[in-house]
Amino acid sequence: MDIIASYGSLLIIIAAAVGFFMAYGIGANDVANAMGTSVGSKALTIKQAIIIAMIFEFAGAYLAGGEVTSTIRKGIIDATPFMDIPELMVLGMISALFAAGTWLLLASMLGWPVSTTHSIIGAIIGFALVAVGSEAIQWGKVAGIVGSWIVTPAISGFIAYLIFMSAQKLIFDTDKPLENAKRFVPVYMGLAGFVMSLVTIKKGLKHIGVNLGTVEGYALAIGIAVLVGLVGKMAINRLKIDPNADKQMHFNNVEKVFAILMVLTACCMAFAHGSNDVANAIGPLAAVVNIVEHNGEIAKKAALAWWILPLGGLGIVVGLAVLGKKVIKTIGEGITHLTPSRGFAAELAAASTVVIASGTGLPISTTQTLVGAVLGVGMARGIAALNMGVIRNIVVSWVITLPVGAALAIVIFYILRSAFGV
């Protein structure tokens, strides 16, 4: 029985509903990556963080979420075995979105920061296994993802450690912290400007059709970095602080400067995240819409219907507003005590790792990158500064994300098959 011809509109409506549900899960869980450190370091209140993230995540998802998206995230399965049985691909993508969204909802309620990318990949692997067998799965790609669990947090943790220790040595551990802050903070601002513009160029602009070459991209990023550094220098030189004030007062004022920096980096991270991770929800949805509209033909890339991107952006925003607080609290307060300078080091390290990863094609989870960076900052103050119970829960949730996503998708896939009589 050809369910695509018989139930095409119904399948699109179901796919849109579960696509929204998945985007809701991304907002509830993943957006904490951009905002957790700002809230934990008291640079922003939770309310301010949610409002800022809503604006920048939606802008990233809607403006830069891509005209065309890969129908199968990260090329994790081969579409060839589905060519003769497209209805299995349609039901599979719906079950994958439902399964991944369910796991993200559960993890968010528990305050666990898990990877949305790994959730959807696990779910896609699950349905493909039972639909056409293991030969459809690109196991090399899966191995790369498992390897990234160790590599990604290690890289970002190491970079965060270096940034934080350099700030300690150059600014905080000196006799004149404020004077040194005036000298060195513009350099950190320039570095942040460079990394953040690279993240936006690599992760955001290419989706709007602005394809800058490597040389132009780096030239633009360097130009922005110099500009940010100069503006920062002018702003910091205007700070009038009593030179006779005690050292603690100087420390507090230096932290205020880092707090402003953190808010800027958080906005850029939210924009880049919205543009990149909205595909986890809309990729499978676009696949279903395309297959139905083309009467069962499966394409490698799917042009997006006009309503798909706003649906994804809206789902992210609603999820963040309703359920985002718990994961923000875990990242910002649960792992280690953060100040604005520590939070800035973590955020900048996470952004740098995203740039390195997108340059080398390393499969990456923004969640794991940021958690690794926060760990790196905590480690700089010794192992006692880390909350090992929270860290253990986070690591366990990472390890079980792929198998849980797969198991849920298999169950939902079987239910859908019997419901539609496939």
C-alpha positions in Angstrom: 0.0 0.0 0.0 1.4 3.4 -1.0 1.1 5.4 2.2 2.8 8.4 0.7 0.1 8.9 -1.9 -2.7 8.1 0.6 -1.5 9.9 3.7 0.9 12.5 2.3 -0.6 15.6 4.0 -1.1 13.8 7.3 2.6 12.6 7.3 3.8 16.2 6.7 1.6 17.4 9.6 3.0 14.7 11.9 6.5 15.4 10.8 6.0 19.2 11.4 4.7 18.5 14.9 7.6 16.2 15.9 10.1 18.6 14.2 8.8 21.4 16.4 9.1 19.0 19.4 12.7 18.3 18.5 13.5 22.0 18.1 11.8 22.5 21.5 14.2 20.0 23.0 17.2 21.7 21.4 16.1 25.0 22.9 15.5 23.5 26.3 18.9 21.6 26.4 21.4 23.0 24.0 21.0 26.8 24.3 22.5 26.5 27.8 25.8 26.2 26.0 25.6 29.8 24.9 24.2 31.2 28.1 25.2 29.0 31.0 28.5 30.5 31.7 27.1 34.1 31.6 24.4 33.2 34.1 26.8 31.2 36.3 29.3 34.1 36.5 26.5 36.6 37.3 27.2 38.6 34.1 23.5 38.1 33.2 20.5 37.1 35.2 18.6 34.0 34.0 15.8 36.2 32.6 18.2 38.5 30.6 20.1 35.4 29.3 16.8 33.8 28.1 15.7 37.0 26.3 19.1 37.5 24.6 19.3 33.9 23.6 15.8 33.9 22.2 16.7 36.9 19.9 20.1 35.5 18.7 19.1 31.9 18.5 16.0 32.7 16.4 18.1 35.1 14.2 20.7 32.4 13.7 18.2 29.7 12.9 16.0 31.9 10.7 18.6 34.0 8.9 21.4 31.5 8.6 19.8 28.1 9.1 20.2 27.3 5.4 18.2 27.3 2.2 19.2 23.7 1.6 19.9 21.1 4.3 21.3 17.6 4.1 18.4 15.3 4.4 20.4 12.9 6.5 22.4 14.6 9.3 26.2 14.2 8.9 25.7 11.5 6.2 25.3 8.9 8.9 23.2 6.5 6.8 23.2 5.6 3.2 19.9 6.5 1.5 20.4 3.9 -1.4 18.6 0.9 0.4 15.6 3.2 0.9 15.1 4.1 -2.7 12.6 1.3 -3.4 10.9 1.7 0.0 10.7 5.5 0.6 7.8 5.1 3.1 10.2 3.5 5.5 12.5 6.6 5.3 9.5 8.9 6.0 8.3 6.8 9.0 11.9 6.5 10.1 12.6 10.2 10.1 9.4 10.9 12.0 10.3 8.3 14.6 13.9 9.7 14.8 12.6 13.2 15.5 10.1 12.0 18.1 12.8 9.8 19.8 15.5 12.5 19.9 13.0 15.1 21.1 11.8 12.8 23.9 15.3 12.1 25.1 16.2 15.8 25.1 13.0 16.6 27.0 13.9 14.0 29.7 17.5 15.1 29.9 16.5 18.8 30.2 14.1 18.0 33.0 17.0 16.3 34.9 19.3 19.2 34.1 21.7 17.1 32.0 23.5 18.9 29.1 23.5 16.3 26.3 24.3 16.6 22.7 21.3 17.3 20.4 23.4 16.2 17.4 24.2 12.8 19.0 20.5 12.4 20.0 19.3 12.7 16.4 22.2 10.6 15.0 21.5 7.8 17.6 17.8 7.9 16.6 18.5 7.7 12.9 20.9 4.8 13.4 18.2 3.0 15.4 15.5 3.2 12.8 17.9 2.4 9.9 19.1 -0.8 11.7 15.6 -2.3 11.9 14.3 -0.8 8.6 17.1 -2.0 6.2 19.9 -3.5 8.3 23.4 -2.5 9.5 24.9 -2.1 6.0 23.0 1.2 5.5 25.0 2.7 8.4 28.3 4.5 7.9 30.1 2.9 10.9 33.3 4.9 10.3 31.3 8.2 10.9 29.8 6.7 14.1 33.3 5.8 15.4 34.4 9.4 14.7 31.5 10.7 16.8 32.3 8.3 19.7 36.0 9.4 19.5 34.9 13.1 19.6 33.5 12.5 23.2 37.1 12.4 24.4 38.8 14.7 21.9 36.4 17.6 21.9 36.2 18.3 25.7 40.0 17.7 25.9 40.8 20.3 23.3 38.4 23.0 24.7 39.4 22.2 28.3 43.1 22.7 27.4 42.4 26.0 25.6 40.3 27.3 28.5 43.0 26.4 30.9 45.6 28.3 28.9 43.3 31.4 28.5 42.4 31.5 32.2 46.0 31.0 33.4 47.3 33.7 31.1 44.7 36.1 32.6 45.7 35.1 36.1 49.4 35.7 35.4 49.1 38.9 33.3 46.3 40.6 35.3 45.0 39.1 38.6 48.3 38.0 40.2 50.1 41.3 39.6 50.5 44.3 41.9 48.4 46.6 39.7 45.6 44.4 38.3 43.6 47.3 36.9 46.5 48.9 35.0 47.4 45.5 33.5 43.7 44.9 32.7 43.8 48.2 30.7 46.8 46.9 28.8 45.8 43.3 28.2 42.0 43.1 28.1 41.9 44.8 24.7 44.1 41.9 23.4 41.6 39.4 24.8 38.8 41.5 23.3 40.5 41.4 19.9 41.1 37.6 20.2 37.4 37.2 21.1 36.4 39.3 18.1 38.6 37.2 15.8 37.2 33.8 17.0 33.6 34.9 17.2 33.7 36.4 13.7 35.3 33.2 12.4 32.5 31.2 14.1 29.9 33.4 12.5 31.6 33.3 9.1 32.1 29.6 9.1 28.8 28.5 10.8 26.4 31.3 9.9 27.1 33.2 6.7 27.6 30.2 4.5 23.9 29.4 5.0 22.7 32.7 3.7 24.7 32.1 0.5 27.6 34.3 1.6 30.5 32.1 0.7 33.8 33.8 1.7 37.0 32.0 0.7 39.5 31.1 3.4 41.7 34.1 2.8 38.8 36.6 2.7 37.2 35.0 5.8 40.4 35.3 7.8 41.1 38.8 6.5 37.6 39.9 7.6 38.0 38.2 11.0 41.4 40.0 11.6 39.8 43.3 10.6 37.0 42.8 13.0 39.4 41.7 15.7 41.5 44.9 15.4 38.4 47.1 15.4 37.0 45.3 18.5 40.4 45.6 20.3 40.6 49.4 19.5 37.0 50.1 20.6 37.7 48.0 23.8 40.9 50.0 24.5 39.0 53.3 24.2 36.2 52.0 26.5 38.5 50.7 29.1 40.7 53.8 29.2 37.6 55.8 30.1 37.1 53.8 33.3 37.8 56.1 36.2 38.8 54.2 39.3 40.4 55.4 42.5 44.0 54.3 42.4 44.0 54.3 46.2 41.1 51.7 46.4 42.0 48.4 47.8 43.1 45.5 45.5 39.7 43.7 45.9 38.0 46.8 44.5 40.4 46.6 41.5 39.6 42.9 41.1 35.9 43.6 41.0 36.3 46.3 38.4 38.4 44.0 36.2 35.7 41.3 36.5 33.1 43.9 35.4 35.1 44.4 32.2 35.2 40.6 31.6 31.4 40.5 32.2 30.8 42.8 29.3 33.0 40.7 27.1 31.1 37.5 28.1 27.8 39.0 27.1 29.2 39.7 23.6 30.7 36.2 23.2 27.4 34.7 24.4 25.4 36.5 21.7 27.8 35.3 19.0 27.7 31.7 20.3 23.9 31.8 20.4 23.7 33.0 16.8 26.2 30.4 15.6 24.4 27.7 17.5 21.0 28.6 16.1 22.3 28.6 12.6 24.1 25.2 13.0 22.0 23.1 15.3 18.5 24.0 14.0 19.4 21.5 11.2 19.1 18.7 13.8 15.3 19.4 13.8 14.7 20.6 10.3 16.9 18.2 8.3 14.8 15.1 8.9 11.6 17.2 8.6 12.8 18.6 5.2 13.5 15.0 4.2 9.9 13.9 4.9 8.4 17.0 3.2 10.6 16.5 0.1 9.9 12.7 -0.2 6.1 13.3 0.1 6.1 16.2 -2.4 8.2 14.3 -4.9 6.0 11.1 -4.6 8.6 9.0 -2.9 11.8 10.2 -4.6 14.7 10.5 -2.1 17.2 13.4 -2.7 20.6 13.9 -1.0 19.8 17.6 -0.4 16.4 19.0 0.3 15.3 22.6 -0.5 13.4 23.9 2.5 9.7 24.8 2.3 9.2 28.4 3.5 7.6 27.4 6.8 10.3 25.0 8.0 13.0 27.4 9.2 10.6 29.7 11.3 9.0 26.5 12.8 12.5 25.3 13.9 13.5 28.8 15.2 10.2 29.1 17.1 10.6 25.6 18.6 14.1 26.5 19.9 12.8 29.8 21.5 9.8 28.2 23.2 11.9 25.3 24.5 14.4 27.7 25.9 11.8 29.9 27.6 9.8 27.1 29.1 12.5 24.6 30.2 16.0 26.2 29.6 16.7 27.1 33.2 17.7 23.7 34.5 20.6 23.0 32.1 21.7 26.7 32.3 22.0 26.1 36.0 24.0 22.9 35.6 26.5 24.5 33.2 26.8 27.8 35.0 26.7 26.7 38.6 26.8 22.9 38.9 30.3 22.1 37.6 32.5 24.7 39.2 32.2 28.3 40.6 32.5 30.8 37.8 33.5 34.4 37.8 33.2 36.6 34.6 36.9 36.1 33.8 36.6 32.3 34.2 33.3 32.2 32.2 34.9 34.3 29.4 37.9 31.9 29.3 35.4 28.9 28.9 33.3 30.6 26.3 36.2 31.8 24.2 37.8 28.3 24.4 34.5 26.7 23.3 34.2 29.0 20.3 37.9 28.4 19.4 37.3 24.6 19.4 34.2 25.1 17.2 36.4 27.0 14.7 39.2 24.3 14.8 36.6 21.5 14.4 34.8 23.1 11.5 38.2 23.7 9.8 39.2 20.1 10.2 35.8 18.4 9.8 35.9 16.9 13.3 32.4 15.9 14.3 31.6 18.1 17.3 29.0 18.6 20.0 28.7 22.2 21.2 27.6 20.8 24.6 30.7 18.7 25.1 32.9 21.5 23.9 31.5 23.9 26.5 31.4 21.4 29.4 35.1 20.6 28.6 36.0 24.3 28.6 34.2 24.8 32.0 36.1 21.8 33.3 39.4 23.2 32.1 38.8 26.5 34.0 37.8 24.5 37.1 41.0 22.4 36.8 43.1 25.5 36.8 42.0 26.0 40.4 42.7 22.4 41.3 40.5 19.3 41.3 38.8 20.3 44.6 37.1 23.2 42.7 35.1 20.7 40.6 31.8 19.1 41.6 32.6 15.5 40.7 29.0 14.2 41.2 27.6 16.6 38.6 30.5 15.7 36.2 29.8 12.0 36.6 26.1 12.4 35.8 27.0 14.5 32.7 29.5 11.9 31.4 27.0 9.1 31.9 24.3 11.1 30.0 26.7 11.6 27.1 27.5 7.8 26.9 23.9 6.7 26.9 22.6 9.4 24.5 23.3 7.3 21.3 21.9 4.0 22.5 18.8 5.7 24.2 18.1 7.6 21.0 18.4 4.4 19.0 16.2 2.3 21.3 13.4 5.0 21.5 13.5 5.4 17.7 13.1 1.6 17.2 10.1 1.4 19.4 8.4 4.4 17.8 9.3 3.1 14.3 7.5 -0.2 15.0 4.5 1.5 16.4 4.2 3.8 13.3 4.7 0.8 10.9 1.8 -1.1 12.5 -0.3 2.1 12.6 0.1 2.8 8.9 0.1 -0.9 8.0 3.6 -0.8 6.3 
